[in-house]
């Protein structure tokens, strides 16, 4: 079982254009779709599509139309009642794979809402393999909200507490790394630089620079780091070593949710006992598959690229 928490869910509206986006002009879309989104929900959908149990915890107003879209998403959910509608995220993609995003604000959560979410997460996470805290924090929550979740899970569940992965950015990520020592973080390269408060160091290539930067965190502050690099692949840094891999040739349709699918692919492999390099390959395959799909669809095994994905070890 893999449990996810999404405190800032979204209705993802994706509009596809047959030509590049022309700002200030009227264009006709070639297609459109709506998906229940939010990083934790995306991860849970991918996990479930792989035939592994997942459960998504999220705040949800029972009258919110988002509930109907979520019901069609084939994901098990445990909603925590709140007042207000989930935000909408608008994504415009064109035939060249360029993605433009507009993210709207969501429901503001209170301290009482956070307490209810924490209680629900603790109950859901007992005995799970992983707990994933993913996405931006909802308005109204303090930057240490994820720290509060992690402490509650570990304090109350103790030996039954799952490993904890965090995929967020900015002050929320800095608070987690400073105060909660997660088992895994999944920033991209820009988020890693922001976390460290400095540009990535000079190195032979991006993967090497990410490795050097992440070594300032792993294993002292976090157990491991999976750093996604978009079209350049990903880097995995653990206490035992570091590895880099690049994606196979991919016709990119939408990059929305690709990082979430990468995280899901890694967790699927890690929960099955895969070696780190194999788990990194799984992350690459799932991220590439998601980028080749429209909207924020959850890739299935049949969508995964079959091309060989070489992995290289990185050394200090």
N, C-alpha and C positions, 0 to 999 in steps of 0.2 A: 504494500500500500504506500502510495505517495500522496501526501496532503499538501494543498497549496492554500495560501491566503492572499486574496486580492482586496485591498482596502479601497481601491479607486477603480472599480470596473468601468467598462465603457461599451457603448454600442458602436462598433466599427463599421462605418459606411465607406466602401471603396468604390470609386468611380474610375472606370478605365477609358482612356482616350486612344484613338487610333493614330494621333499625331502629337507632337510635343505640345505641352501646355503653353498657351499664349495669354499672358497676363493682360487683363483689360479687354479681352475679346470674348465673343460668344462662340462656344464650341459644342458640338454634339457628342455625347458619350457613346462609346461602343458597347458599354456594359456597366452594370452596377450590382453590388451585393451588400448584404448586411450580415455581420457576424457578432456573436457575443464575445467581447474582447476584454482586455486586461491581462497583464502578463501571467498571473497565476492561473487564470482560467485557460489561457492558451496552453500553458504547460500541462494542465490537467487533461485537456482535450487530446493532446498528442500522446500522453501516457495511456489514456483509455483506448485510443485507436490502435495502440500496440498490444492490446489485450491484457494490460496490467491495471490493477485496481488503482483508482485515483479518486480523490474527493476534493472539491473546491469549496472553500469557505469564503463568503463575501457578504457585505452589507447589501440588503435589498428591500426596497419598499414593496410590499405585496401587491400594490396597485400599479407598479411601474411596468409599462409595456416591455421593458427590457426582459422581464421574466419570461415572456412568450418566446423571444429570440433565444434566450438561454435554454429553454426547454427543448428547442430544436437542435441544440449543439451537441447532443449525445455526451453529456458529462454529468457525473453525479455531483450534486451541490448540497451544501448545508448553509442556507441563508440565515443571516441575523437581521431581524426587522429593524429598519430605519425609516425616516421620513424624507422623501425627496427622490427625484429621478436620477438614474445613472447618467453620466455625461455621454456625449457623442464625440467620437473622433472621426474626422473626415480625411480620407486619403485619396489623392489623385495620382494615378499611374499612367504612363504613356507607353507606346510601343517600344521605346528604347530602354525601358526599365527604370526611368527616372521617377522618383517618388516624392510627392509634396504632401506634407501632413499639417493639419490644423487640429489641435487638441483643445477641446472646450473644458471649462472647470466642471467639477462634479459635485456630489452631495457633500456638504460639510458634516463632519462627524464630531460628536462630543466626547468628553472623557467617559461618560457612561456607555456610549456606543463602543468605545475601545475596550472597556471592561467586558462587555458582552461578547465581543469578538475574541478576546483572549480566552475567556471561559470556553467558548465553542472550539477554538483551535486546540486547547489543551485536551479536551475530551476526544476530539477527532484524531489527534496525533499519537495517542497512547499505542505503543507498539509498532508504529509506522516505520518504514525504512528511512524516509526523508520527509522533512517539512520544508516547503519552499515559500519564502516571503518575497513577493515579487511585485514590482511596479512602484510608481510614485505614491507618496502618502496623500490621502484625501485632505482637502481643506479642513482646518480645525485641529489636525493632529500635530503634536510636537515632533521635532526631528528625531527624538529618541523612542518613537512609538514601536519600531521594530525591536529595539533593545528591550523594551518592556515585554514584548511577546516572547522573545528568546529566554529571558530570565524566568518568566512564569512557566514556560514549558519545561525547562531544565529543573527548576526548583520543585515543581509539583510531580513531574513524571520520573525524575531521577534515572534509574537504570532502564526505564521503559521509554525514555526520551529518544526521538529520532535524531539522525544527523540533520543539520540545518543548513540550507543553501539560501543565499540572499542575492536578489537581482534588483538593485535599485541604484540611485545615483545621488550626487549632491550631498546636502547635510545629512540625509537619512543614511547614506552609505558610510559617511565619515563617522557618524555616531555608532553604527554597528561595529565597524572595524576597531574603533577606539575602546568600546566598552563591552562588547558581547562575544568576541572571538567565534564567528561562525565557522562551520566546517568547510564551506565553499562560498566564494563570491563569484559573480559572473558580470563584470563590467566589460564594456568595449574599450578600445585603446584611449579614446577621448575621456571617458569616465574614469579610467585608471589615472590618467594625468591629472584630472581634476581632484581625485581622491588624494593624490600625493602633493598637490599644490605646486607642481612644477612640470615643465615639459618633459616628455620622455627623453632619456639620455641618448647621446650620440652612440650609434651602433652600426654594424654592417647592414642590417635590414630592420624592418619593423618588428619582426618576431624577436630578434635579439634584444632590441630596445625594450620591448614589453617584458621579456624575461628578466632583464637587469632591474627594471622598475619594480616588478612584482616580488623580486627577492627581498625587497625592503619590507614586505608584509608577511611573506610565507617563509617559515611556519610560525613566526613569533606572534603575529596578530590574527592571522586566519589560517585555517588548516590547508587550504589550497585555493587556487585562482584559475578559473577558466575565462580567458580573455578573448572575446570575439573580435575579429578584424575585418568584417565585411567580406569583400571579394578576395582578401588576402588570407582568409581561413581563420585559424584560432591557435592560441597557445595555452597549454596546460602547465601550471607550475604547482608542484607538491613539495612536501618535505623531503622526498626521496629523489626528485629529479624534475626535468622540464622537457616538454616536447612541443613541436610545432607541426602543423599540417595545413595544406592549402586545399581549397575545394576543387572538384572536377569542373570542367566546362559546363556552365549552367546558363540557360536562357532565362534571365531574370524577368519575372512578371510583377512581383511585389516583394519588397524587403520587409514589410510589416509582419511582425511575428517570427521572423527568421531566427533572431537571437533567442526567443523563447523556445523555439523548436530545437535549437542547438543545445540549450540547457536540458530539455526533456530527453534528447538523445543521449547526452552524457549520463543523466540520472538512470535511464533505463539500463545502460551498460554497467554502470557502477553498482546498481542494486543487484545485478546478476553476478557480481564478483569479477568483472572484467579488469584486466590490467590497465594502467593509466593510458598507455598509447592506444589501446583498443577502444577505451571510453572516449578518447579524443576523436578517433575516426568516426564513432557513432554520432558524436556531436556534429561533425562536419557533414555527414550524410543527411542528417535530419535538417540542419540549417539550409543546406543546398536544396533539398526537396521542398521546403517551405517557400524559398525564394522563387521557385519555378511555378508556384501555384498562385491563382488570383486571390485577392483579399487576405484574410487571416485564416485560411483553411488549415486544418490539422493534417500533416502528411501521414500517410499510411505506409506500411512496409512496401507495398507495390509501387509507391512513389519514389522510393529511395534510389539514388544513383548507384549503379553497380560498378562504375569505373574504379580502378585501383587508386587508393589514396595513400601515397607515401608519407611516412612520419619520420621526422628527424629529431634526434636528441639534441638538446641545447645544453651547453656547459658554460660555467661562469668565466 
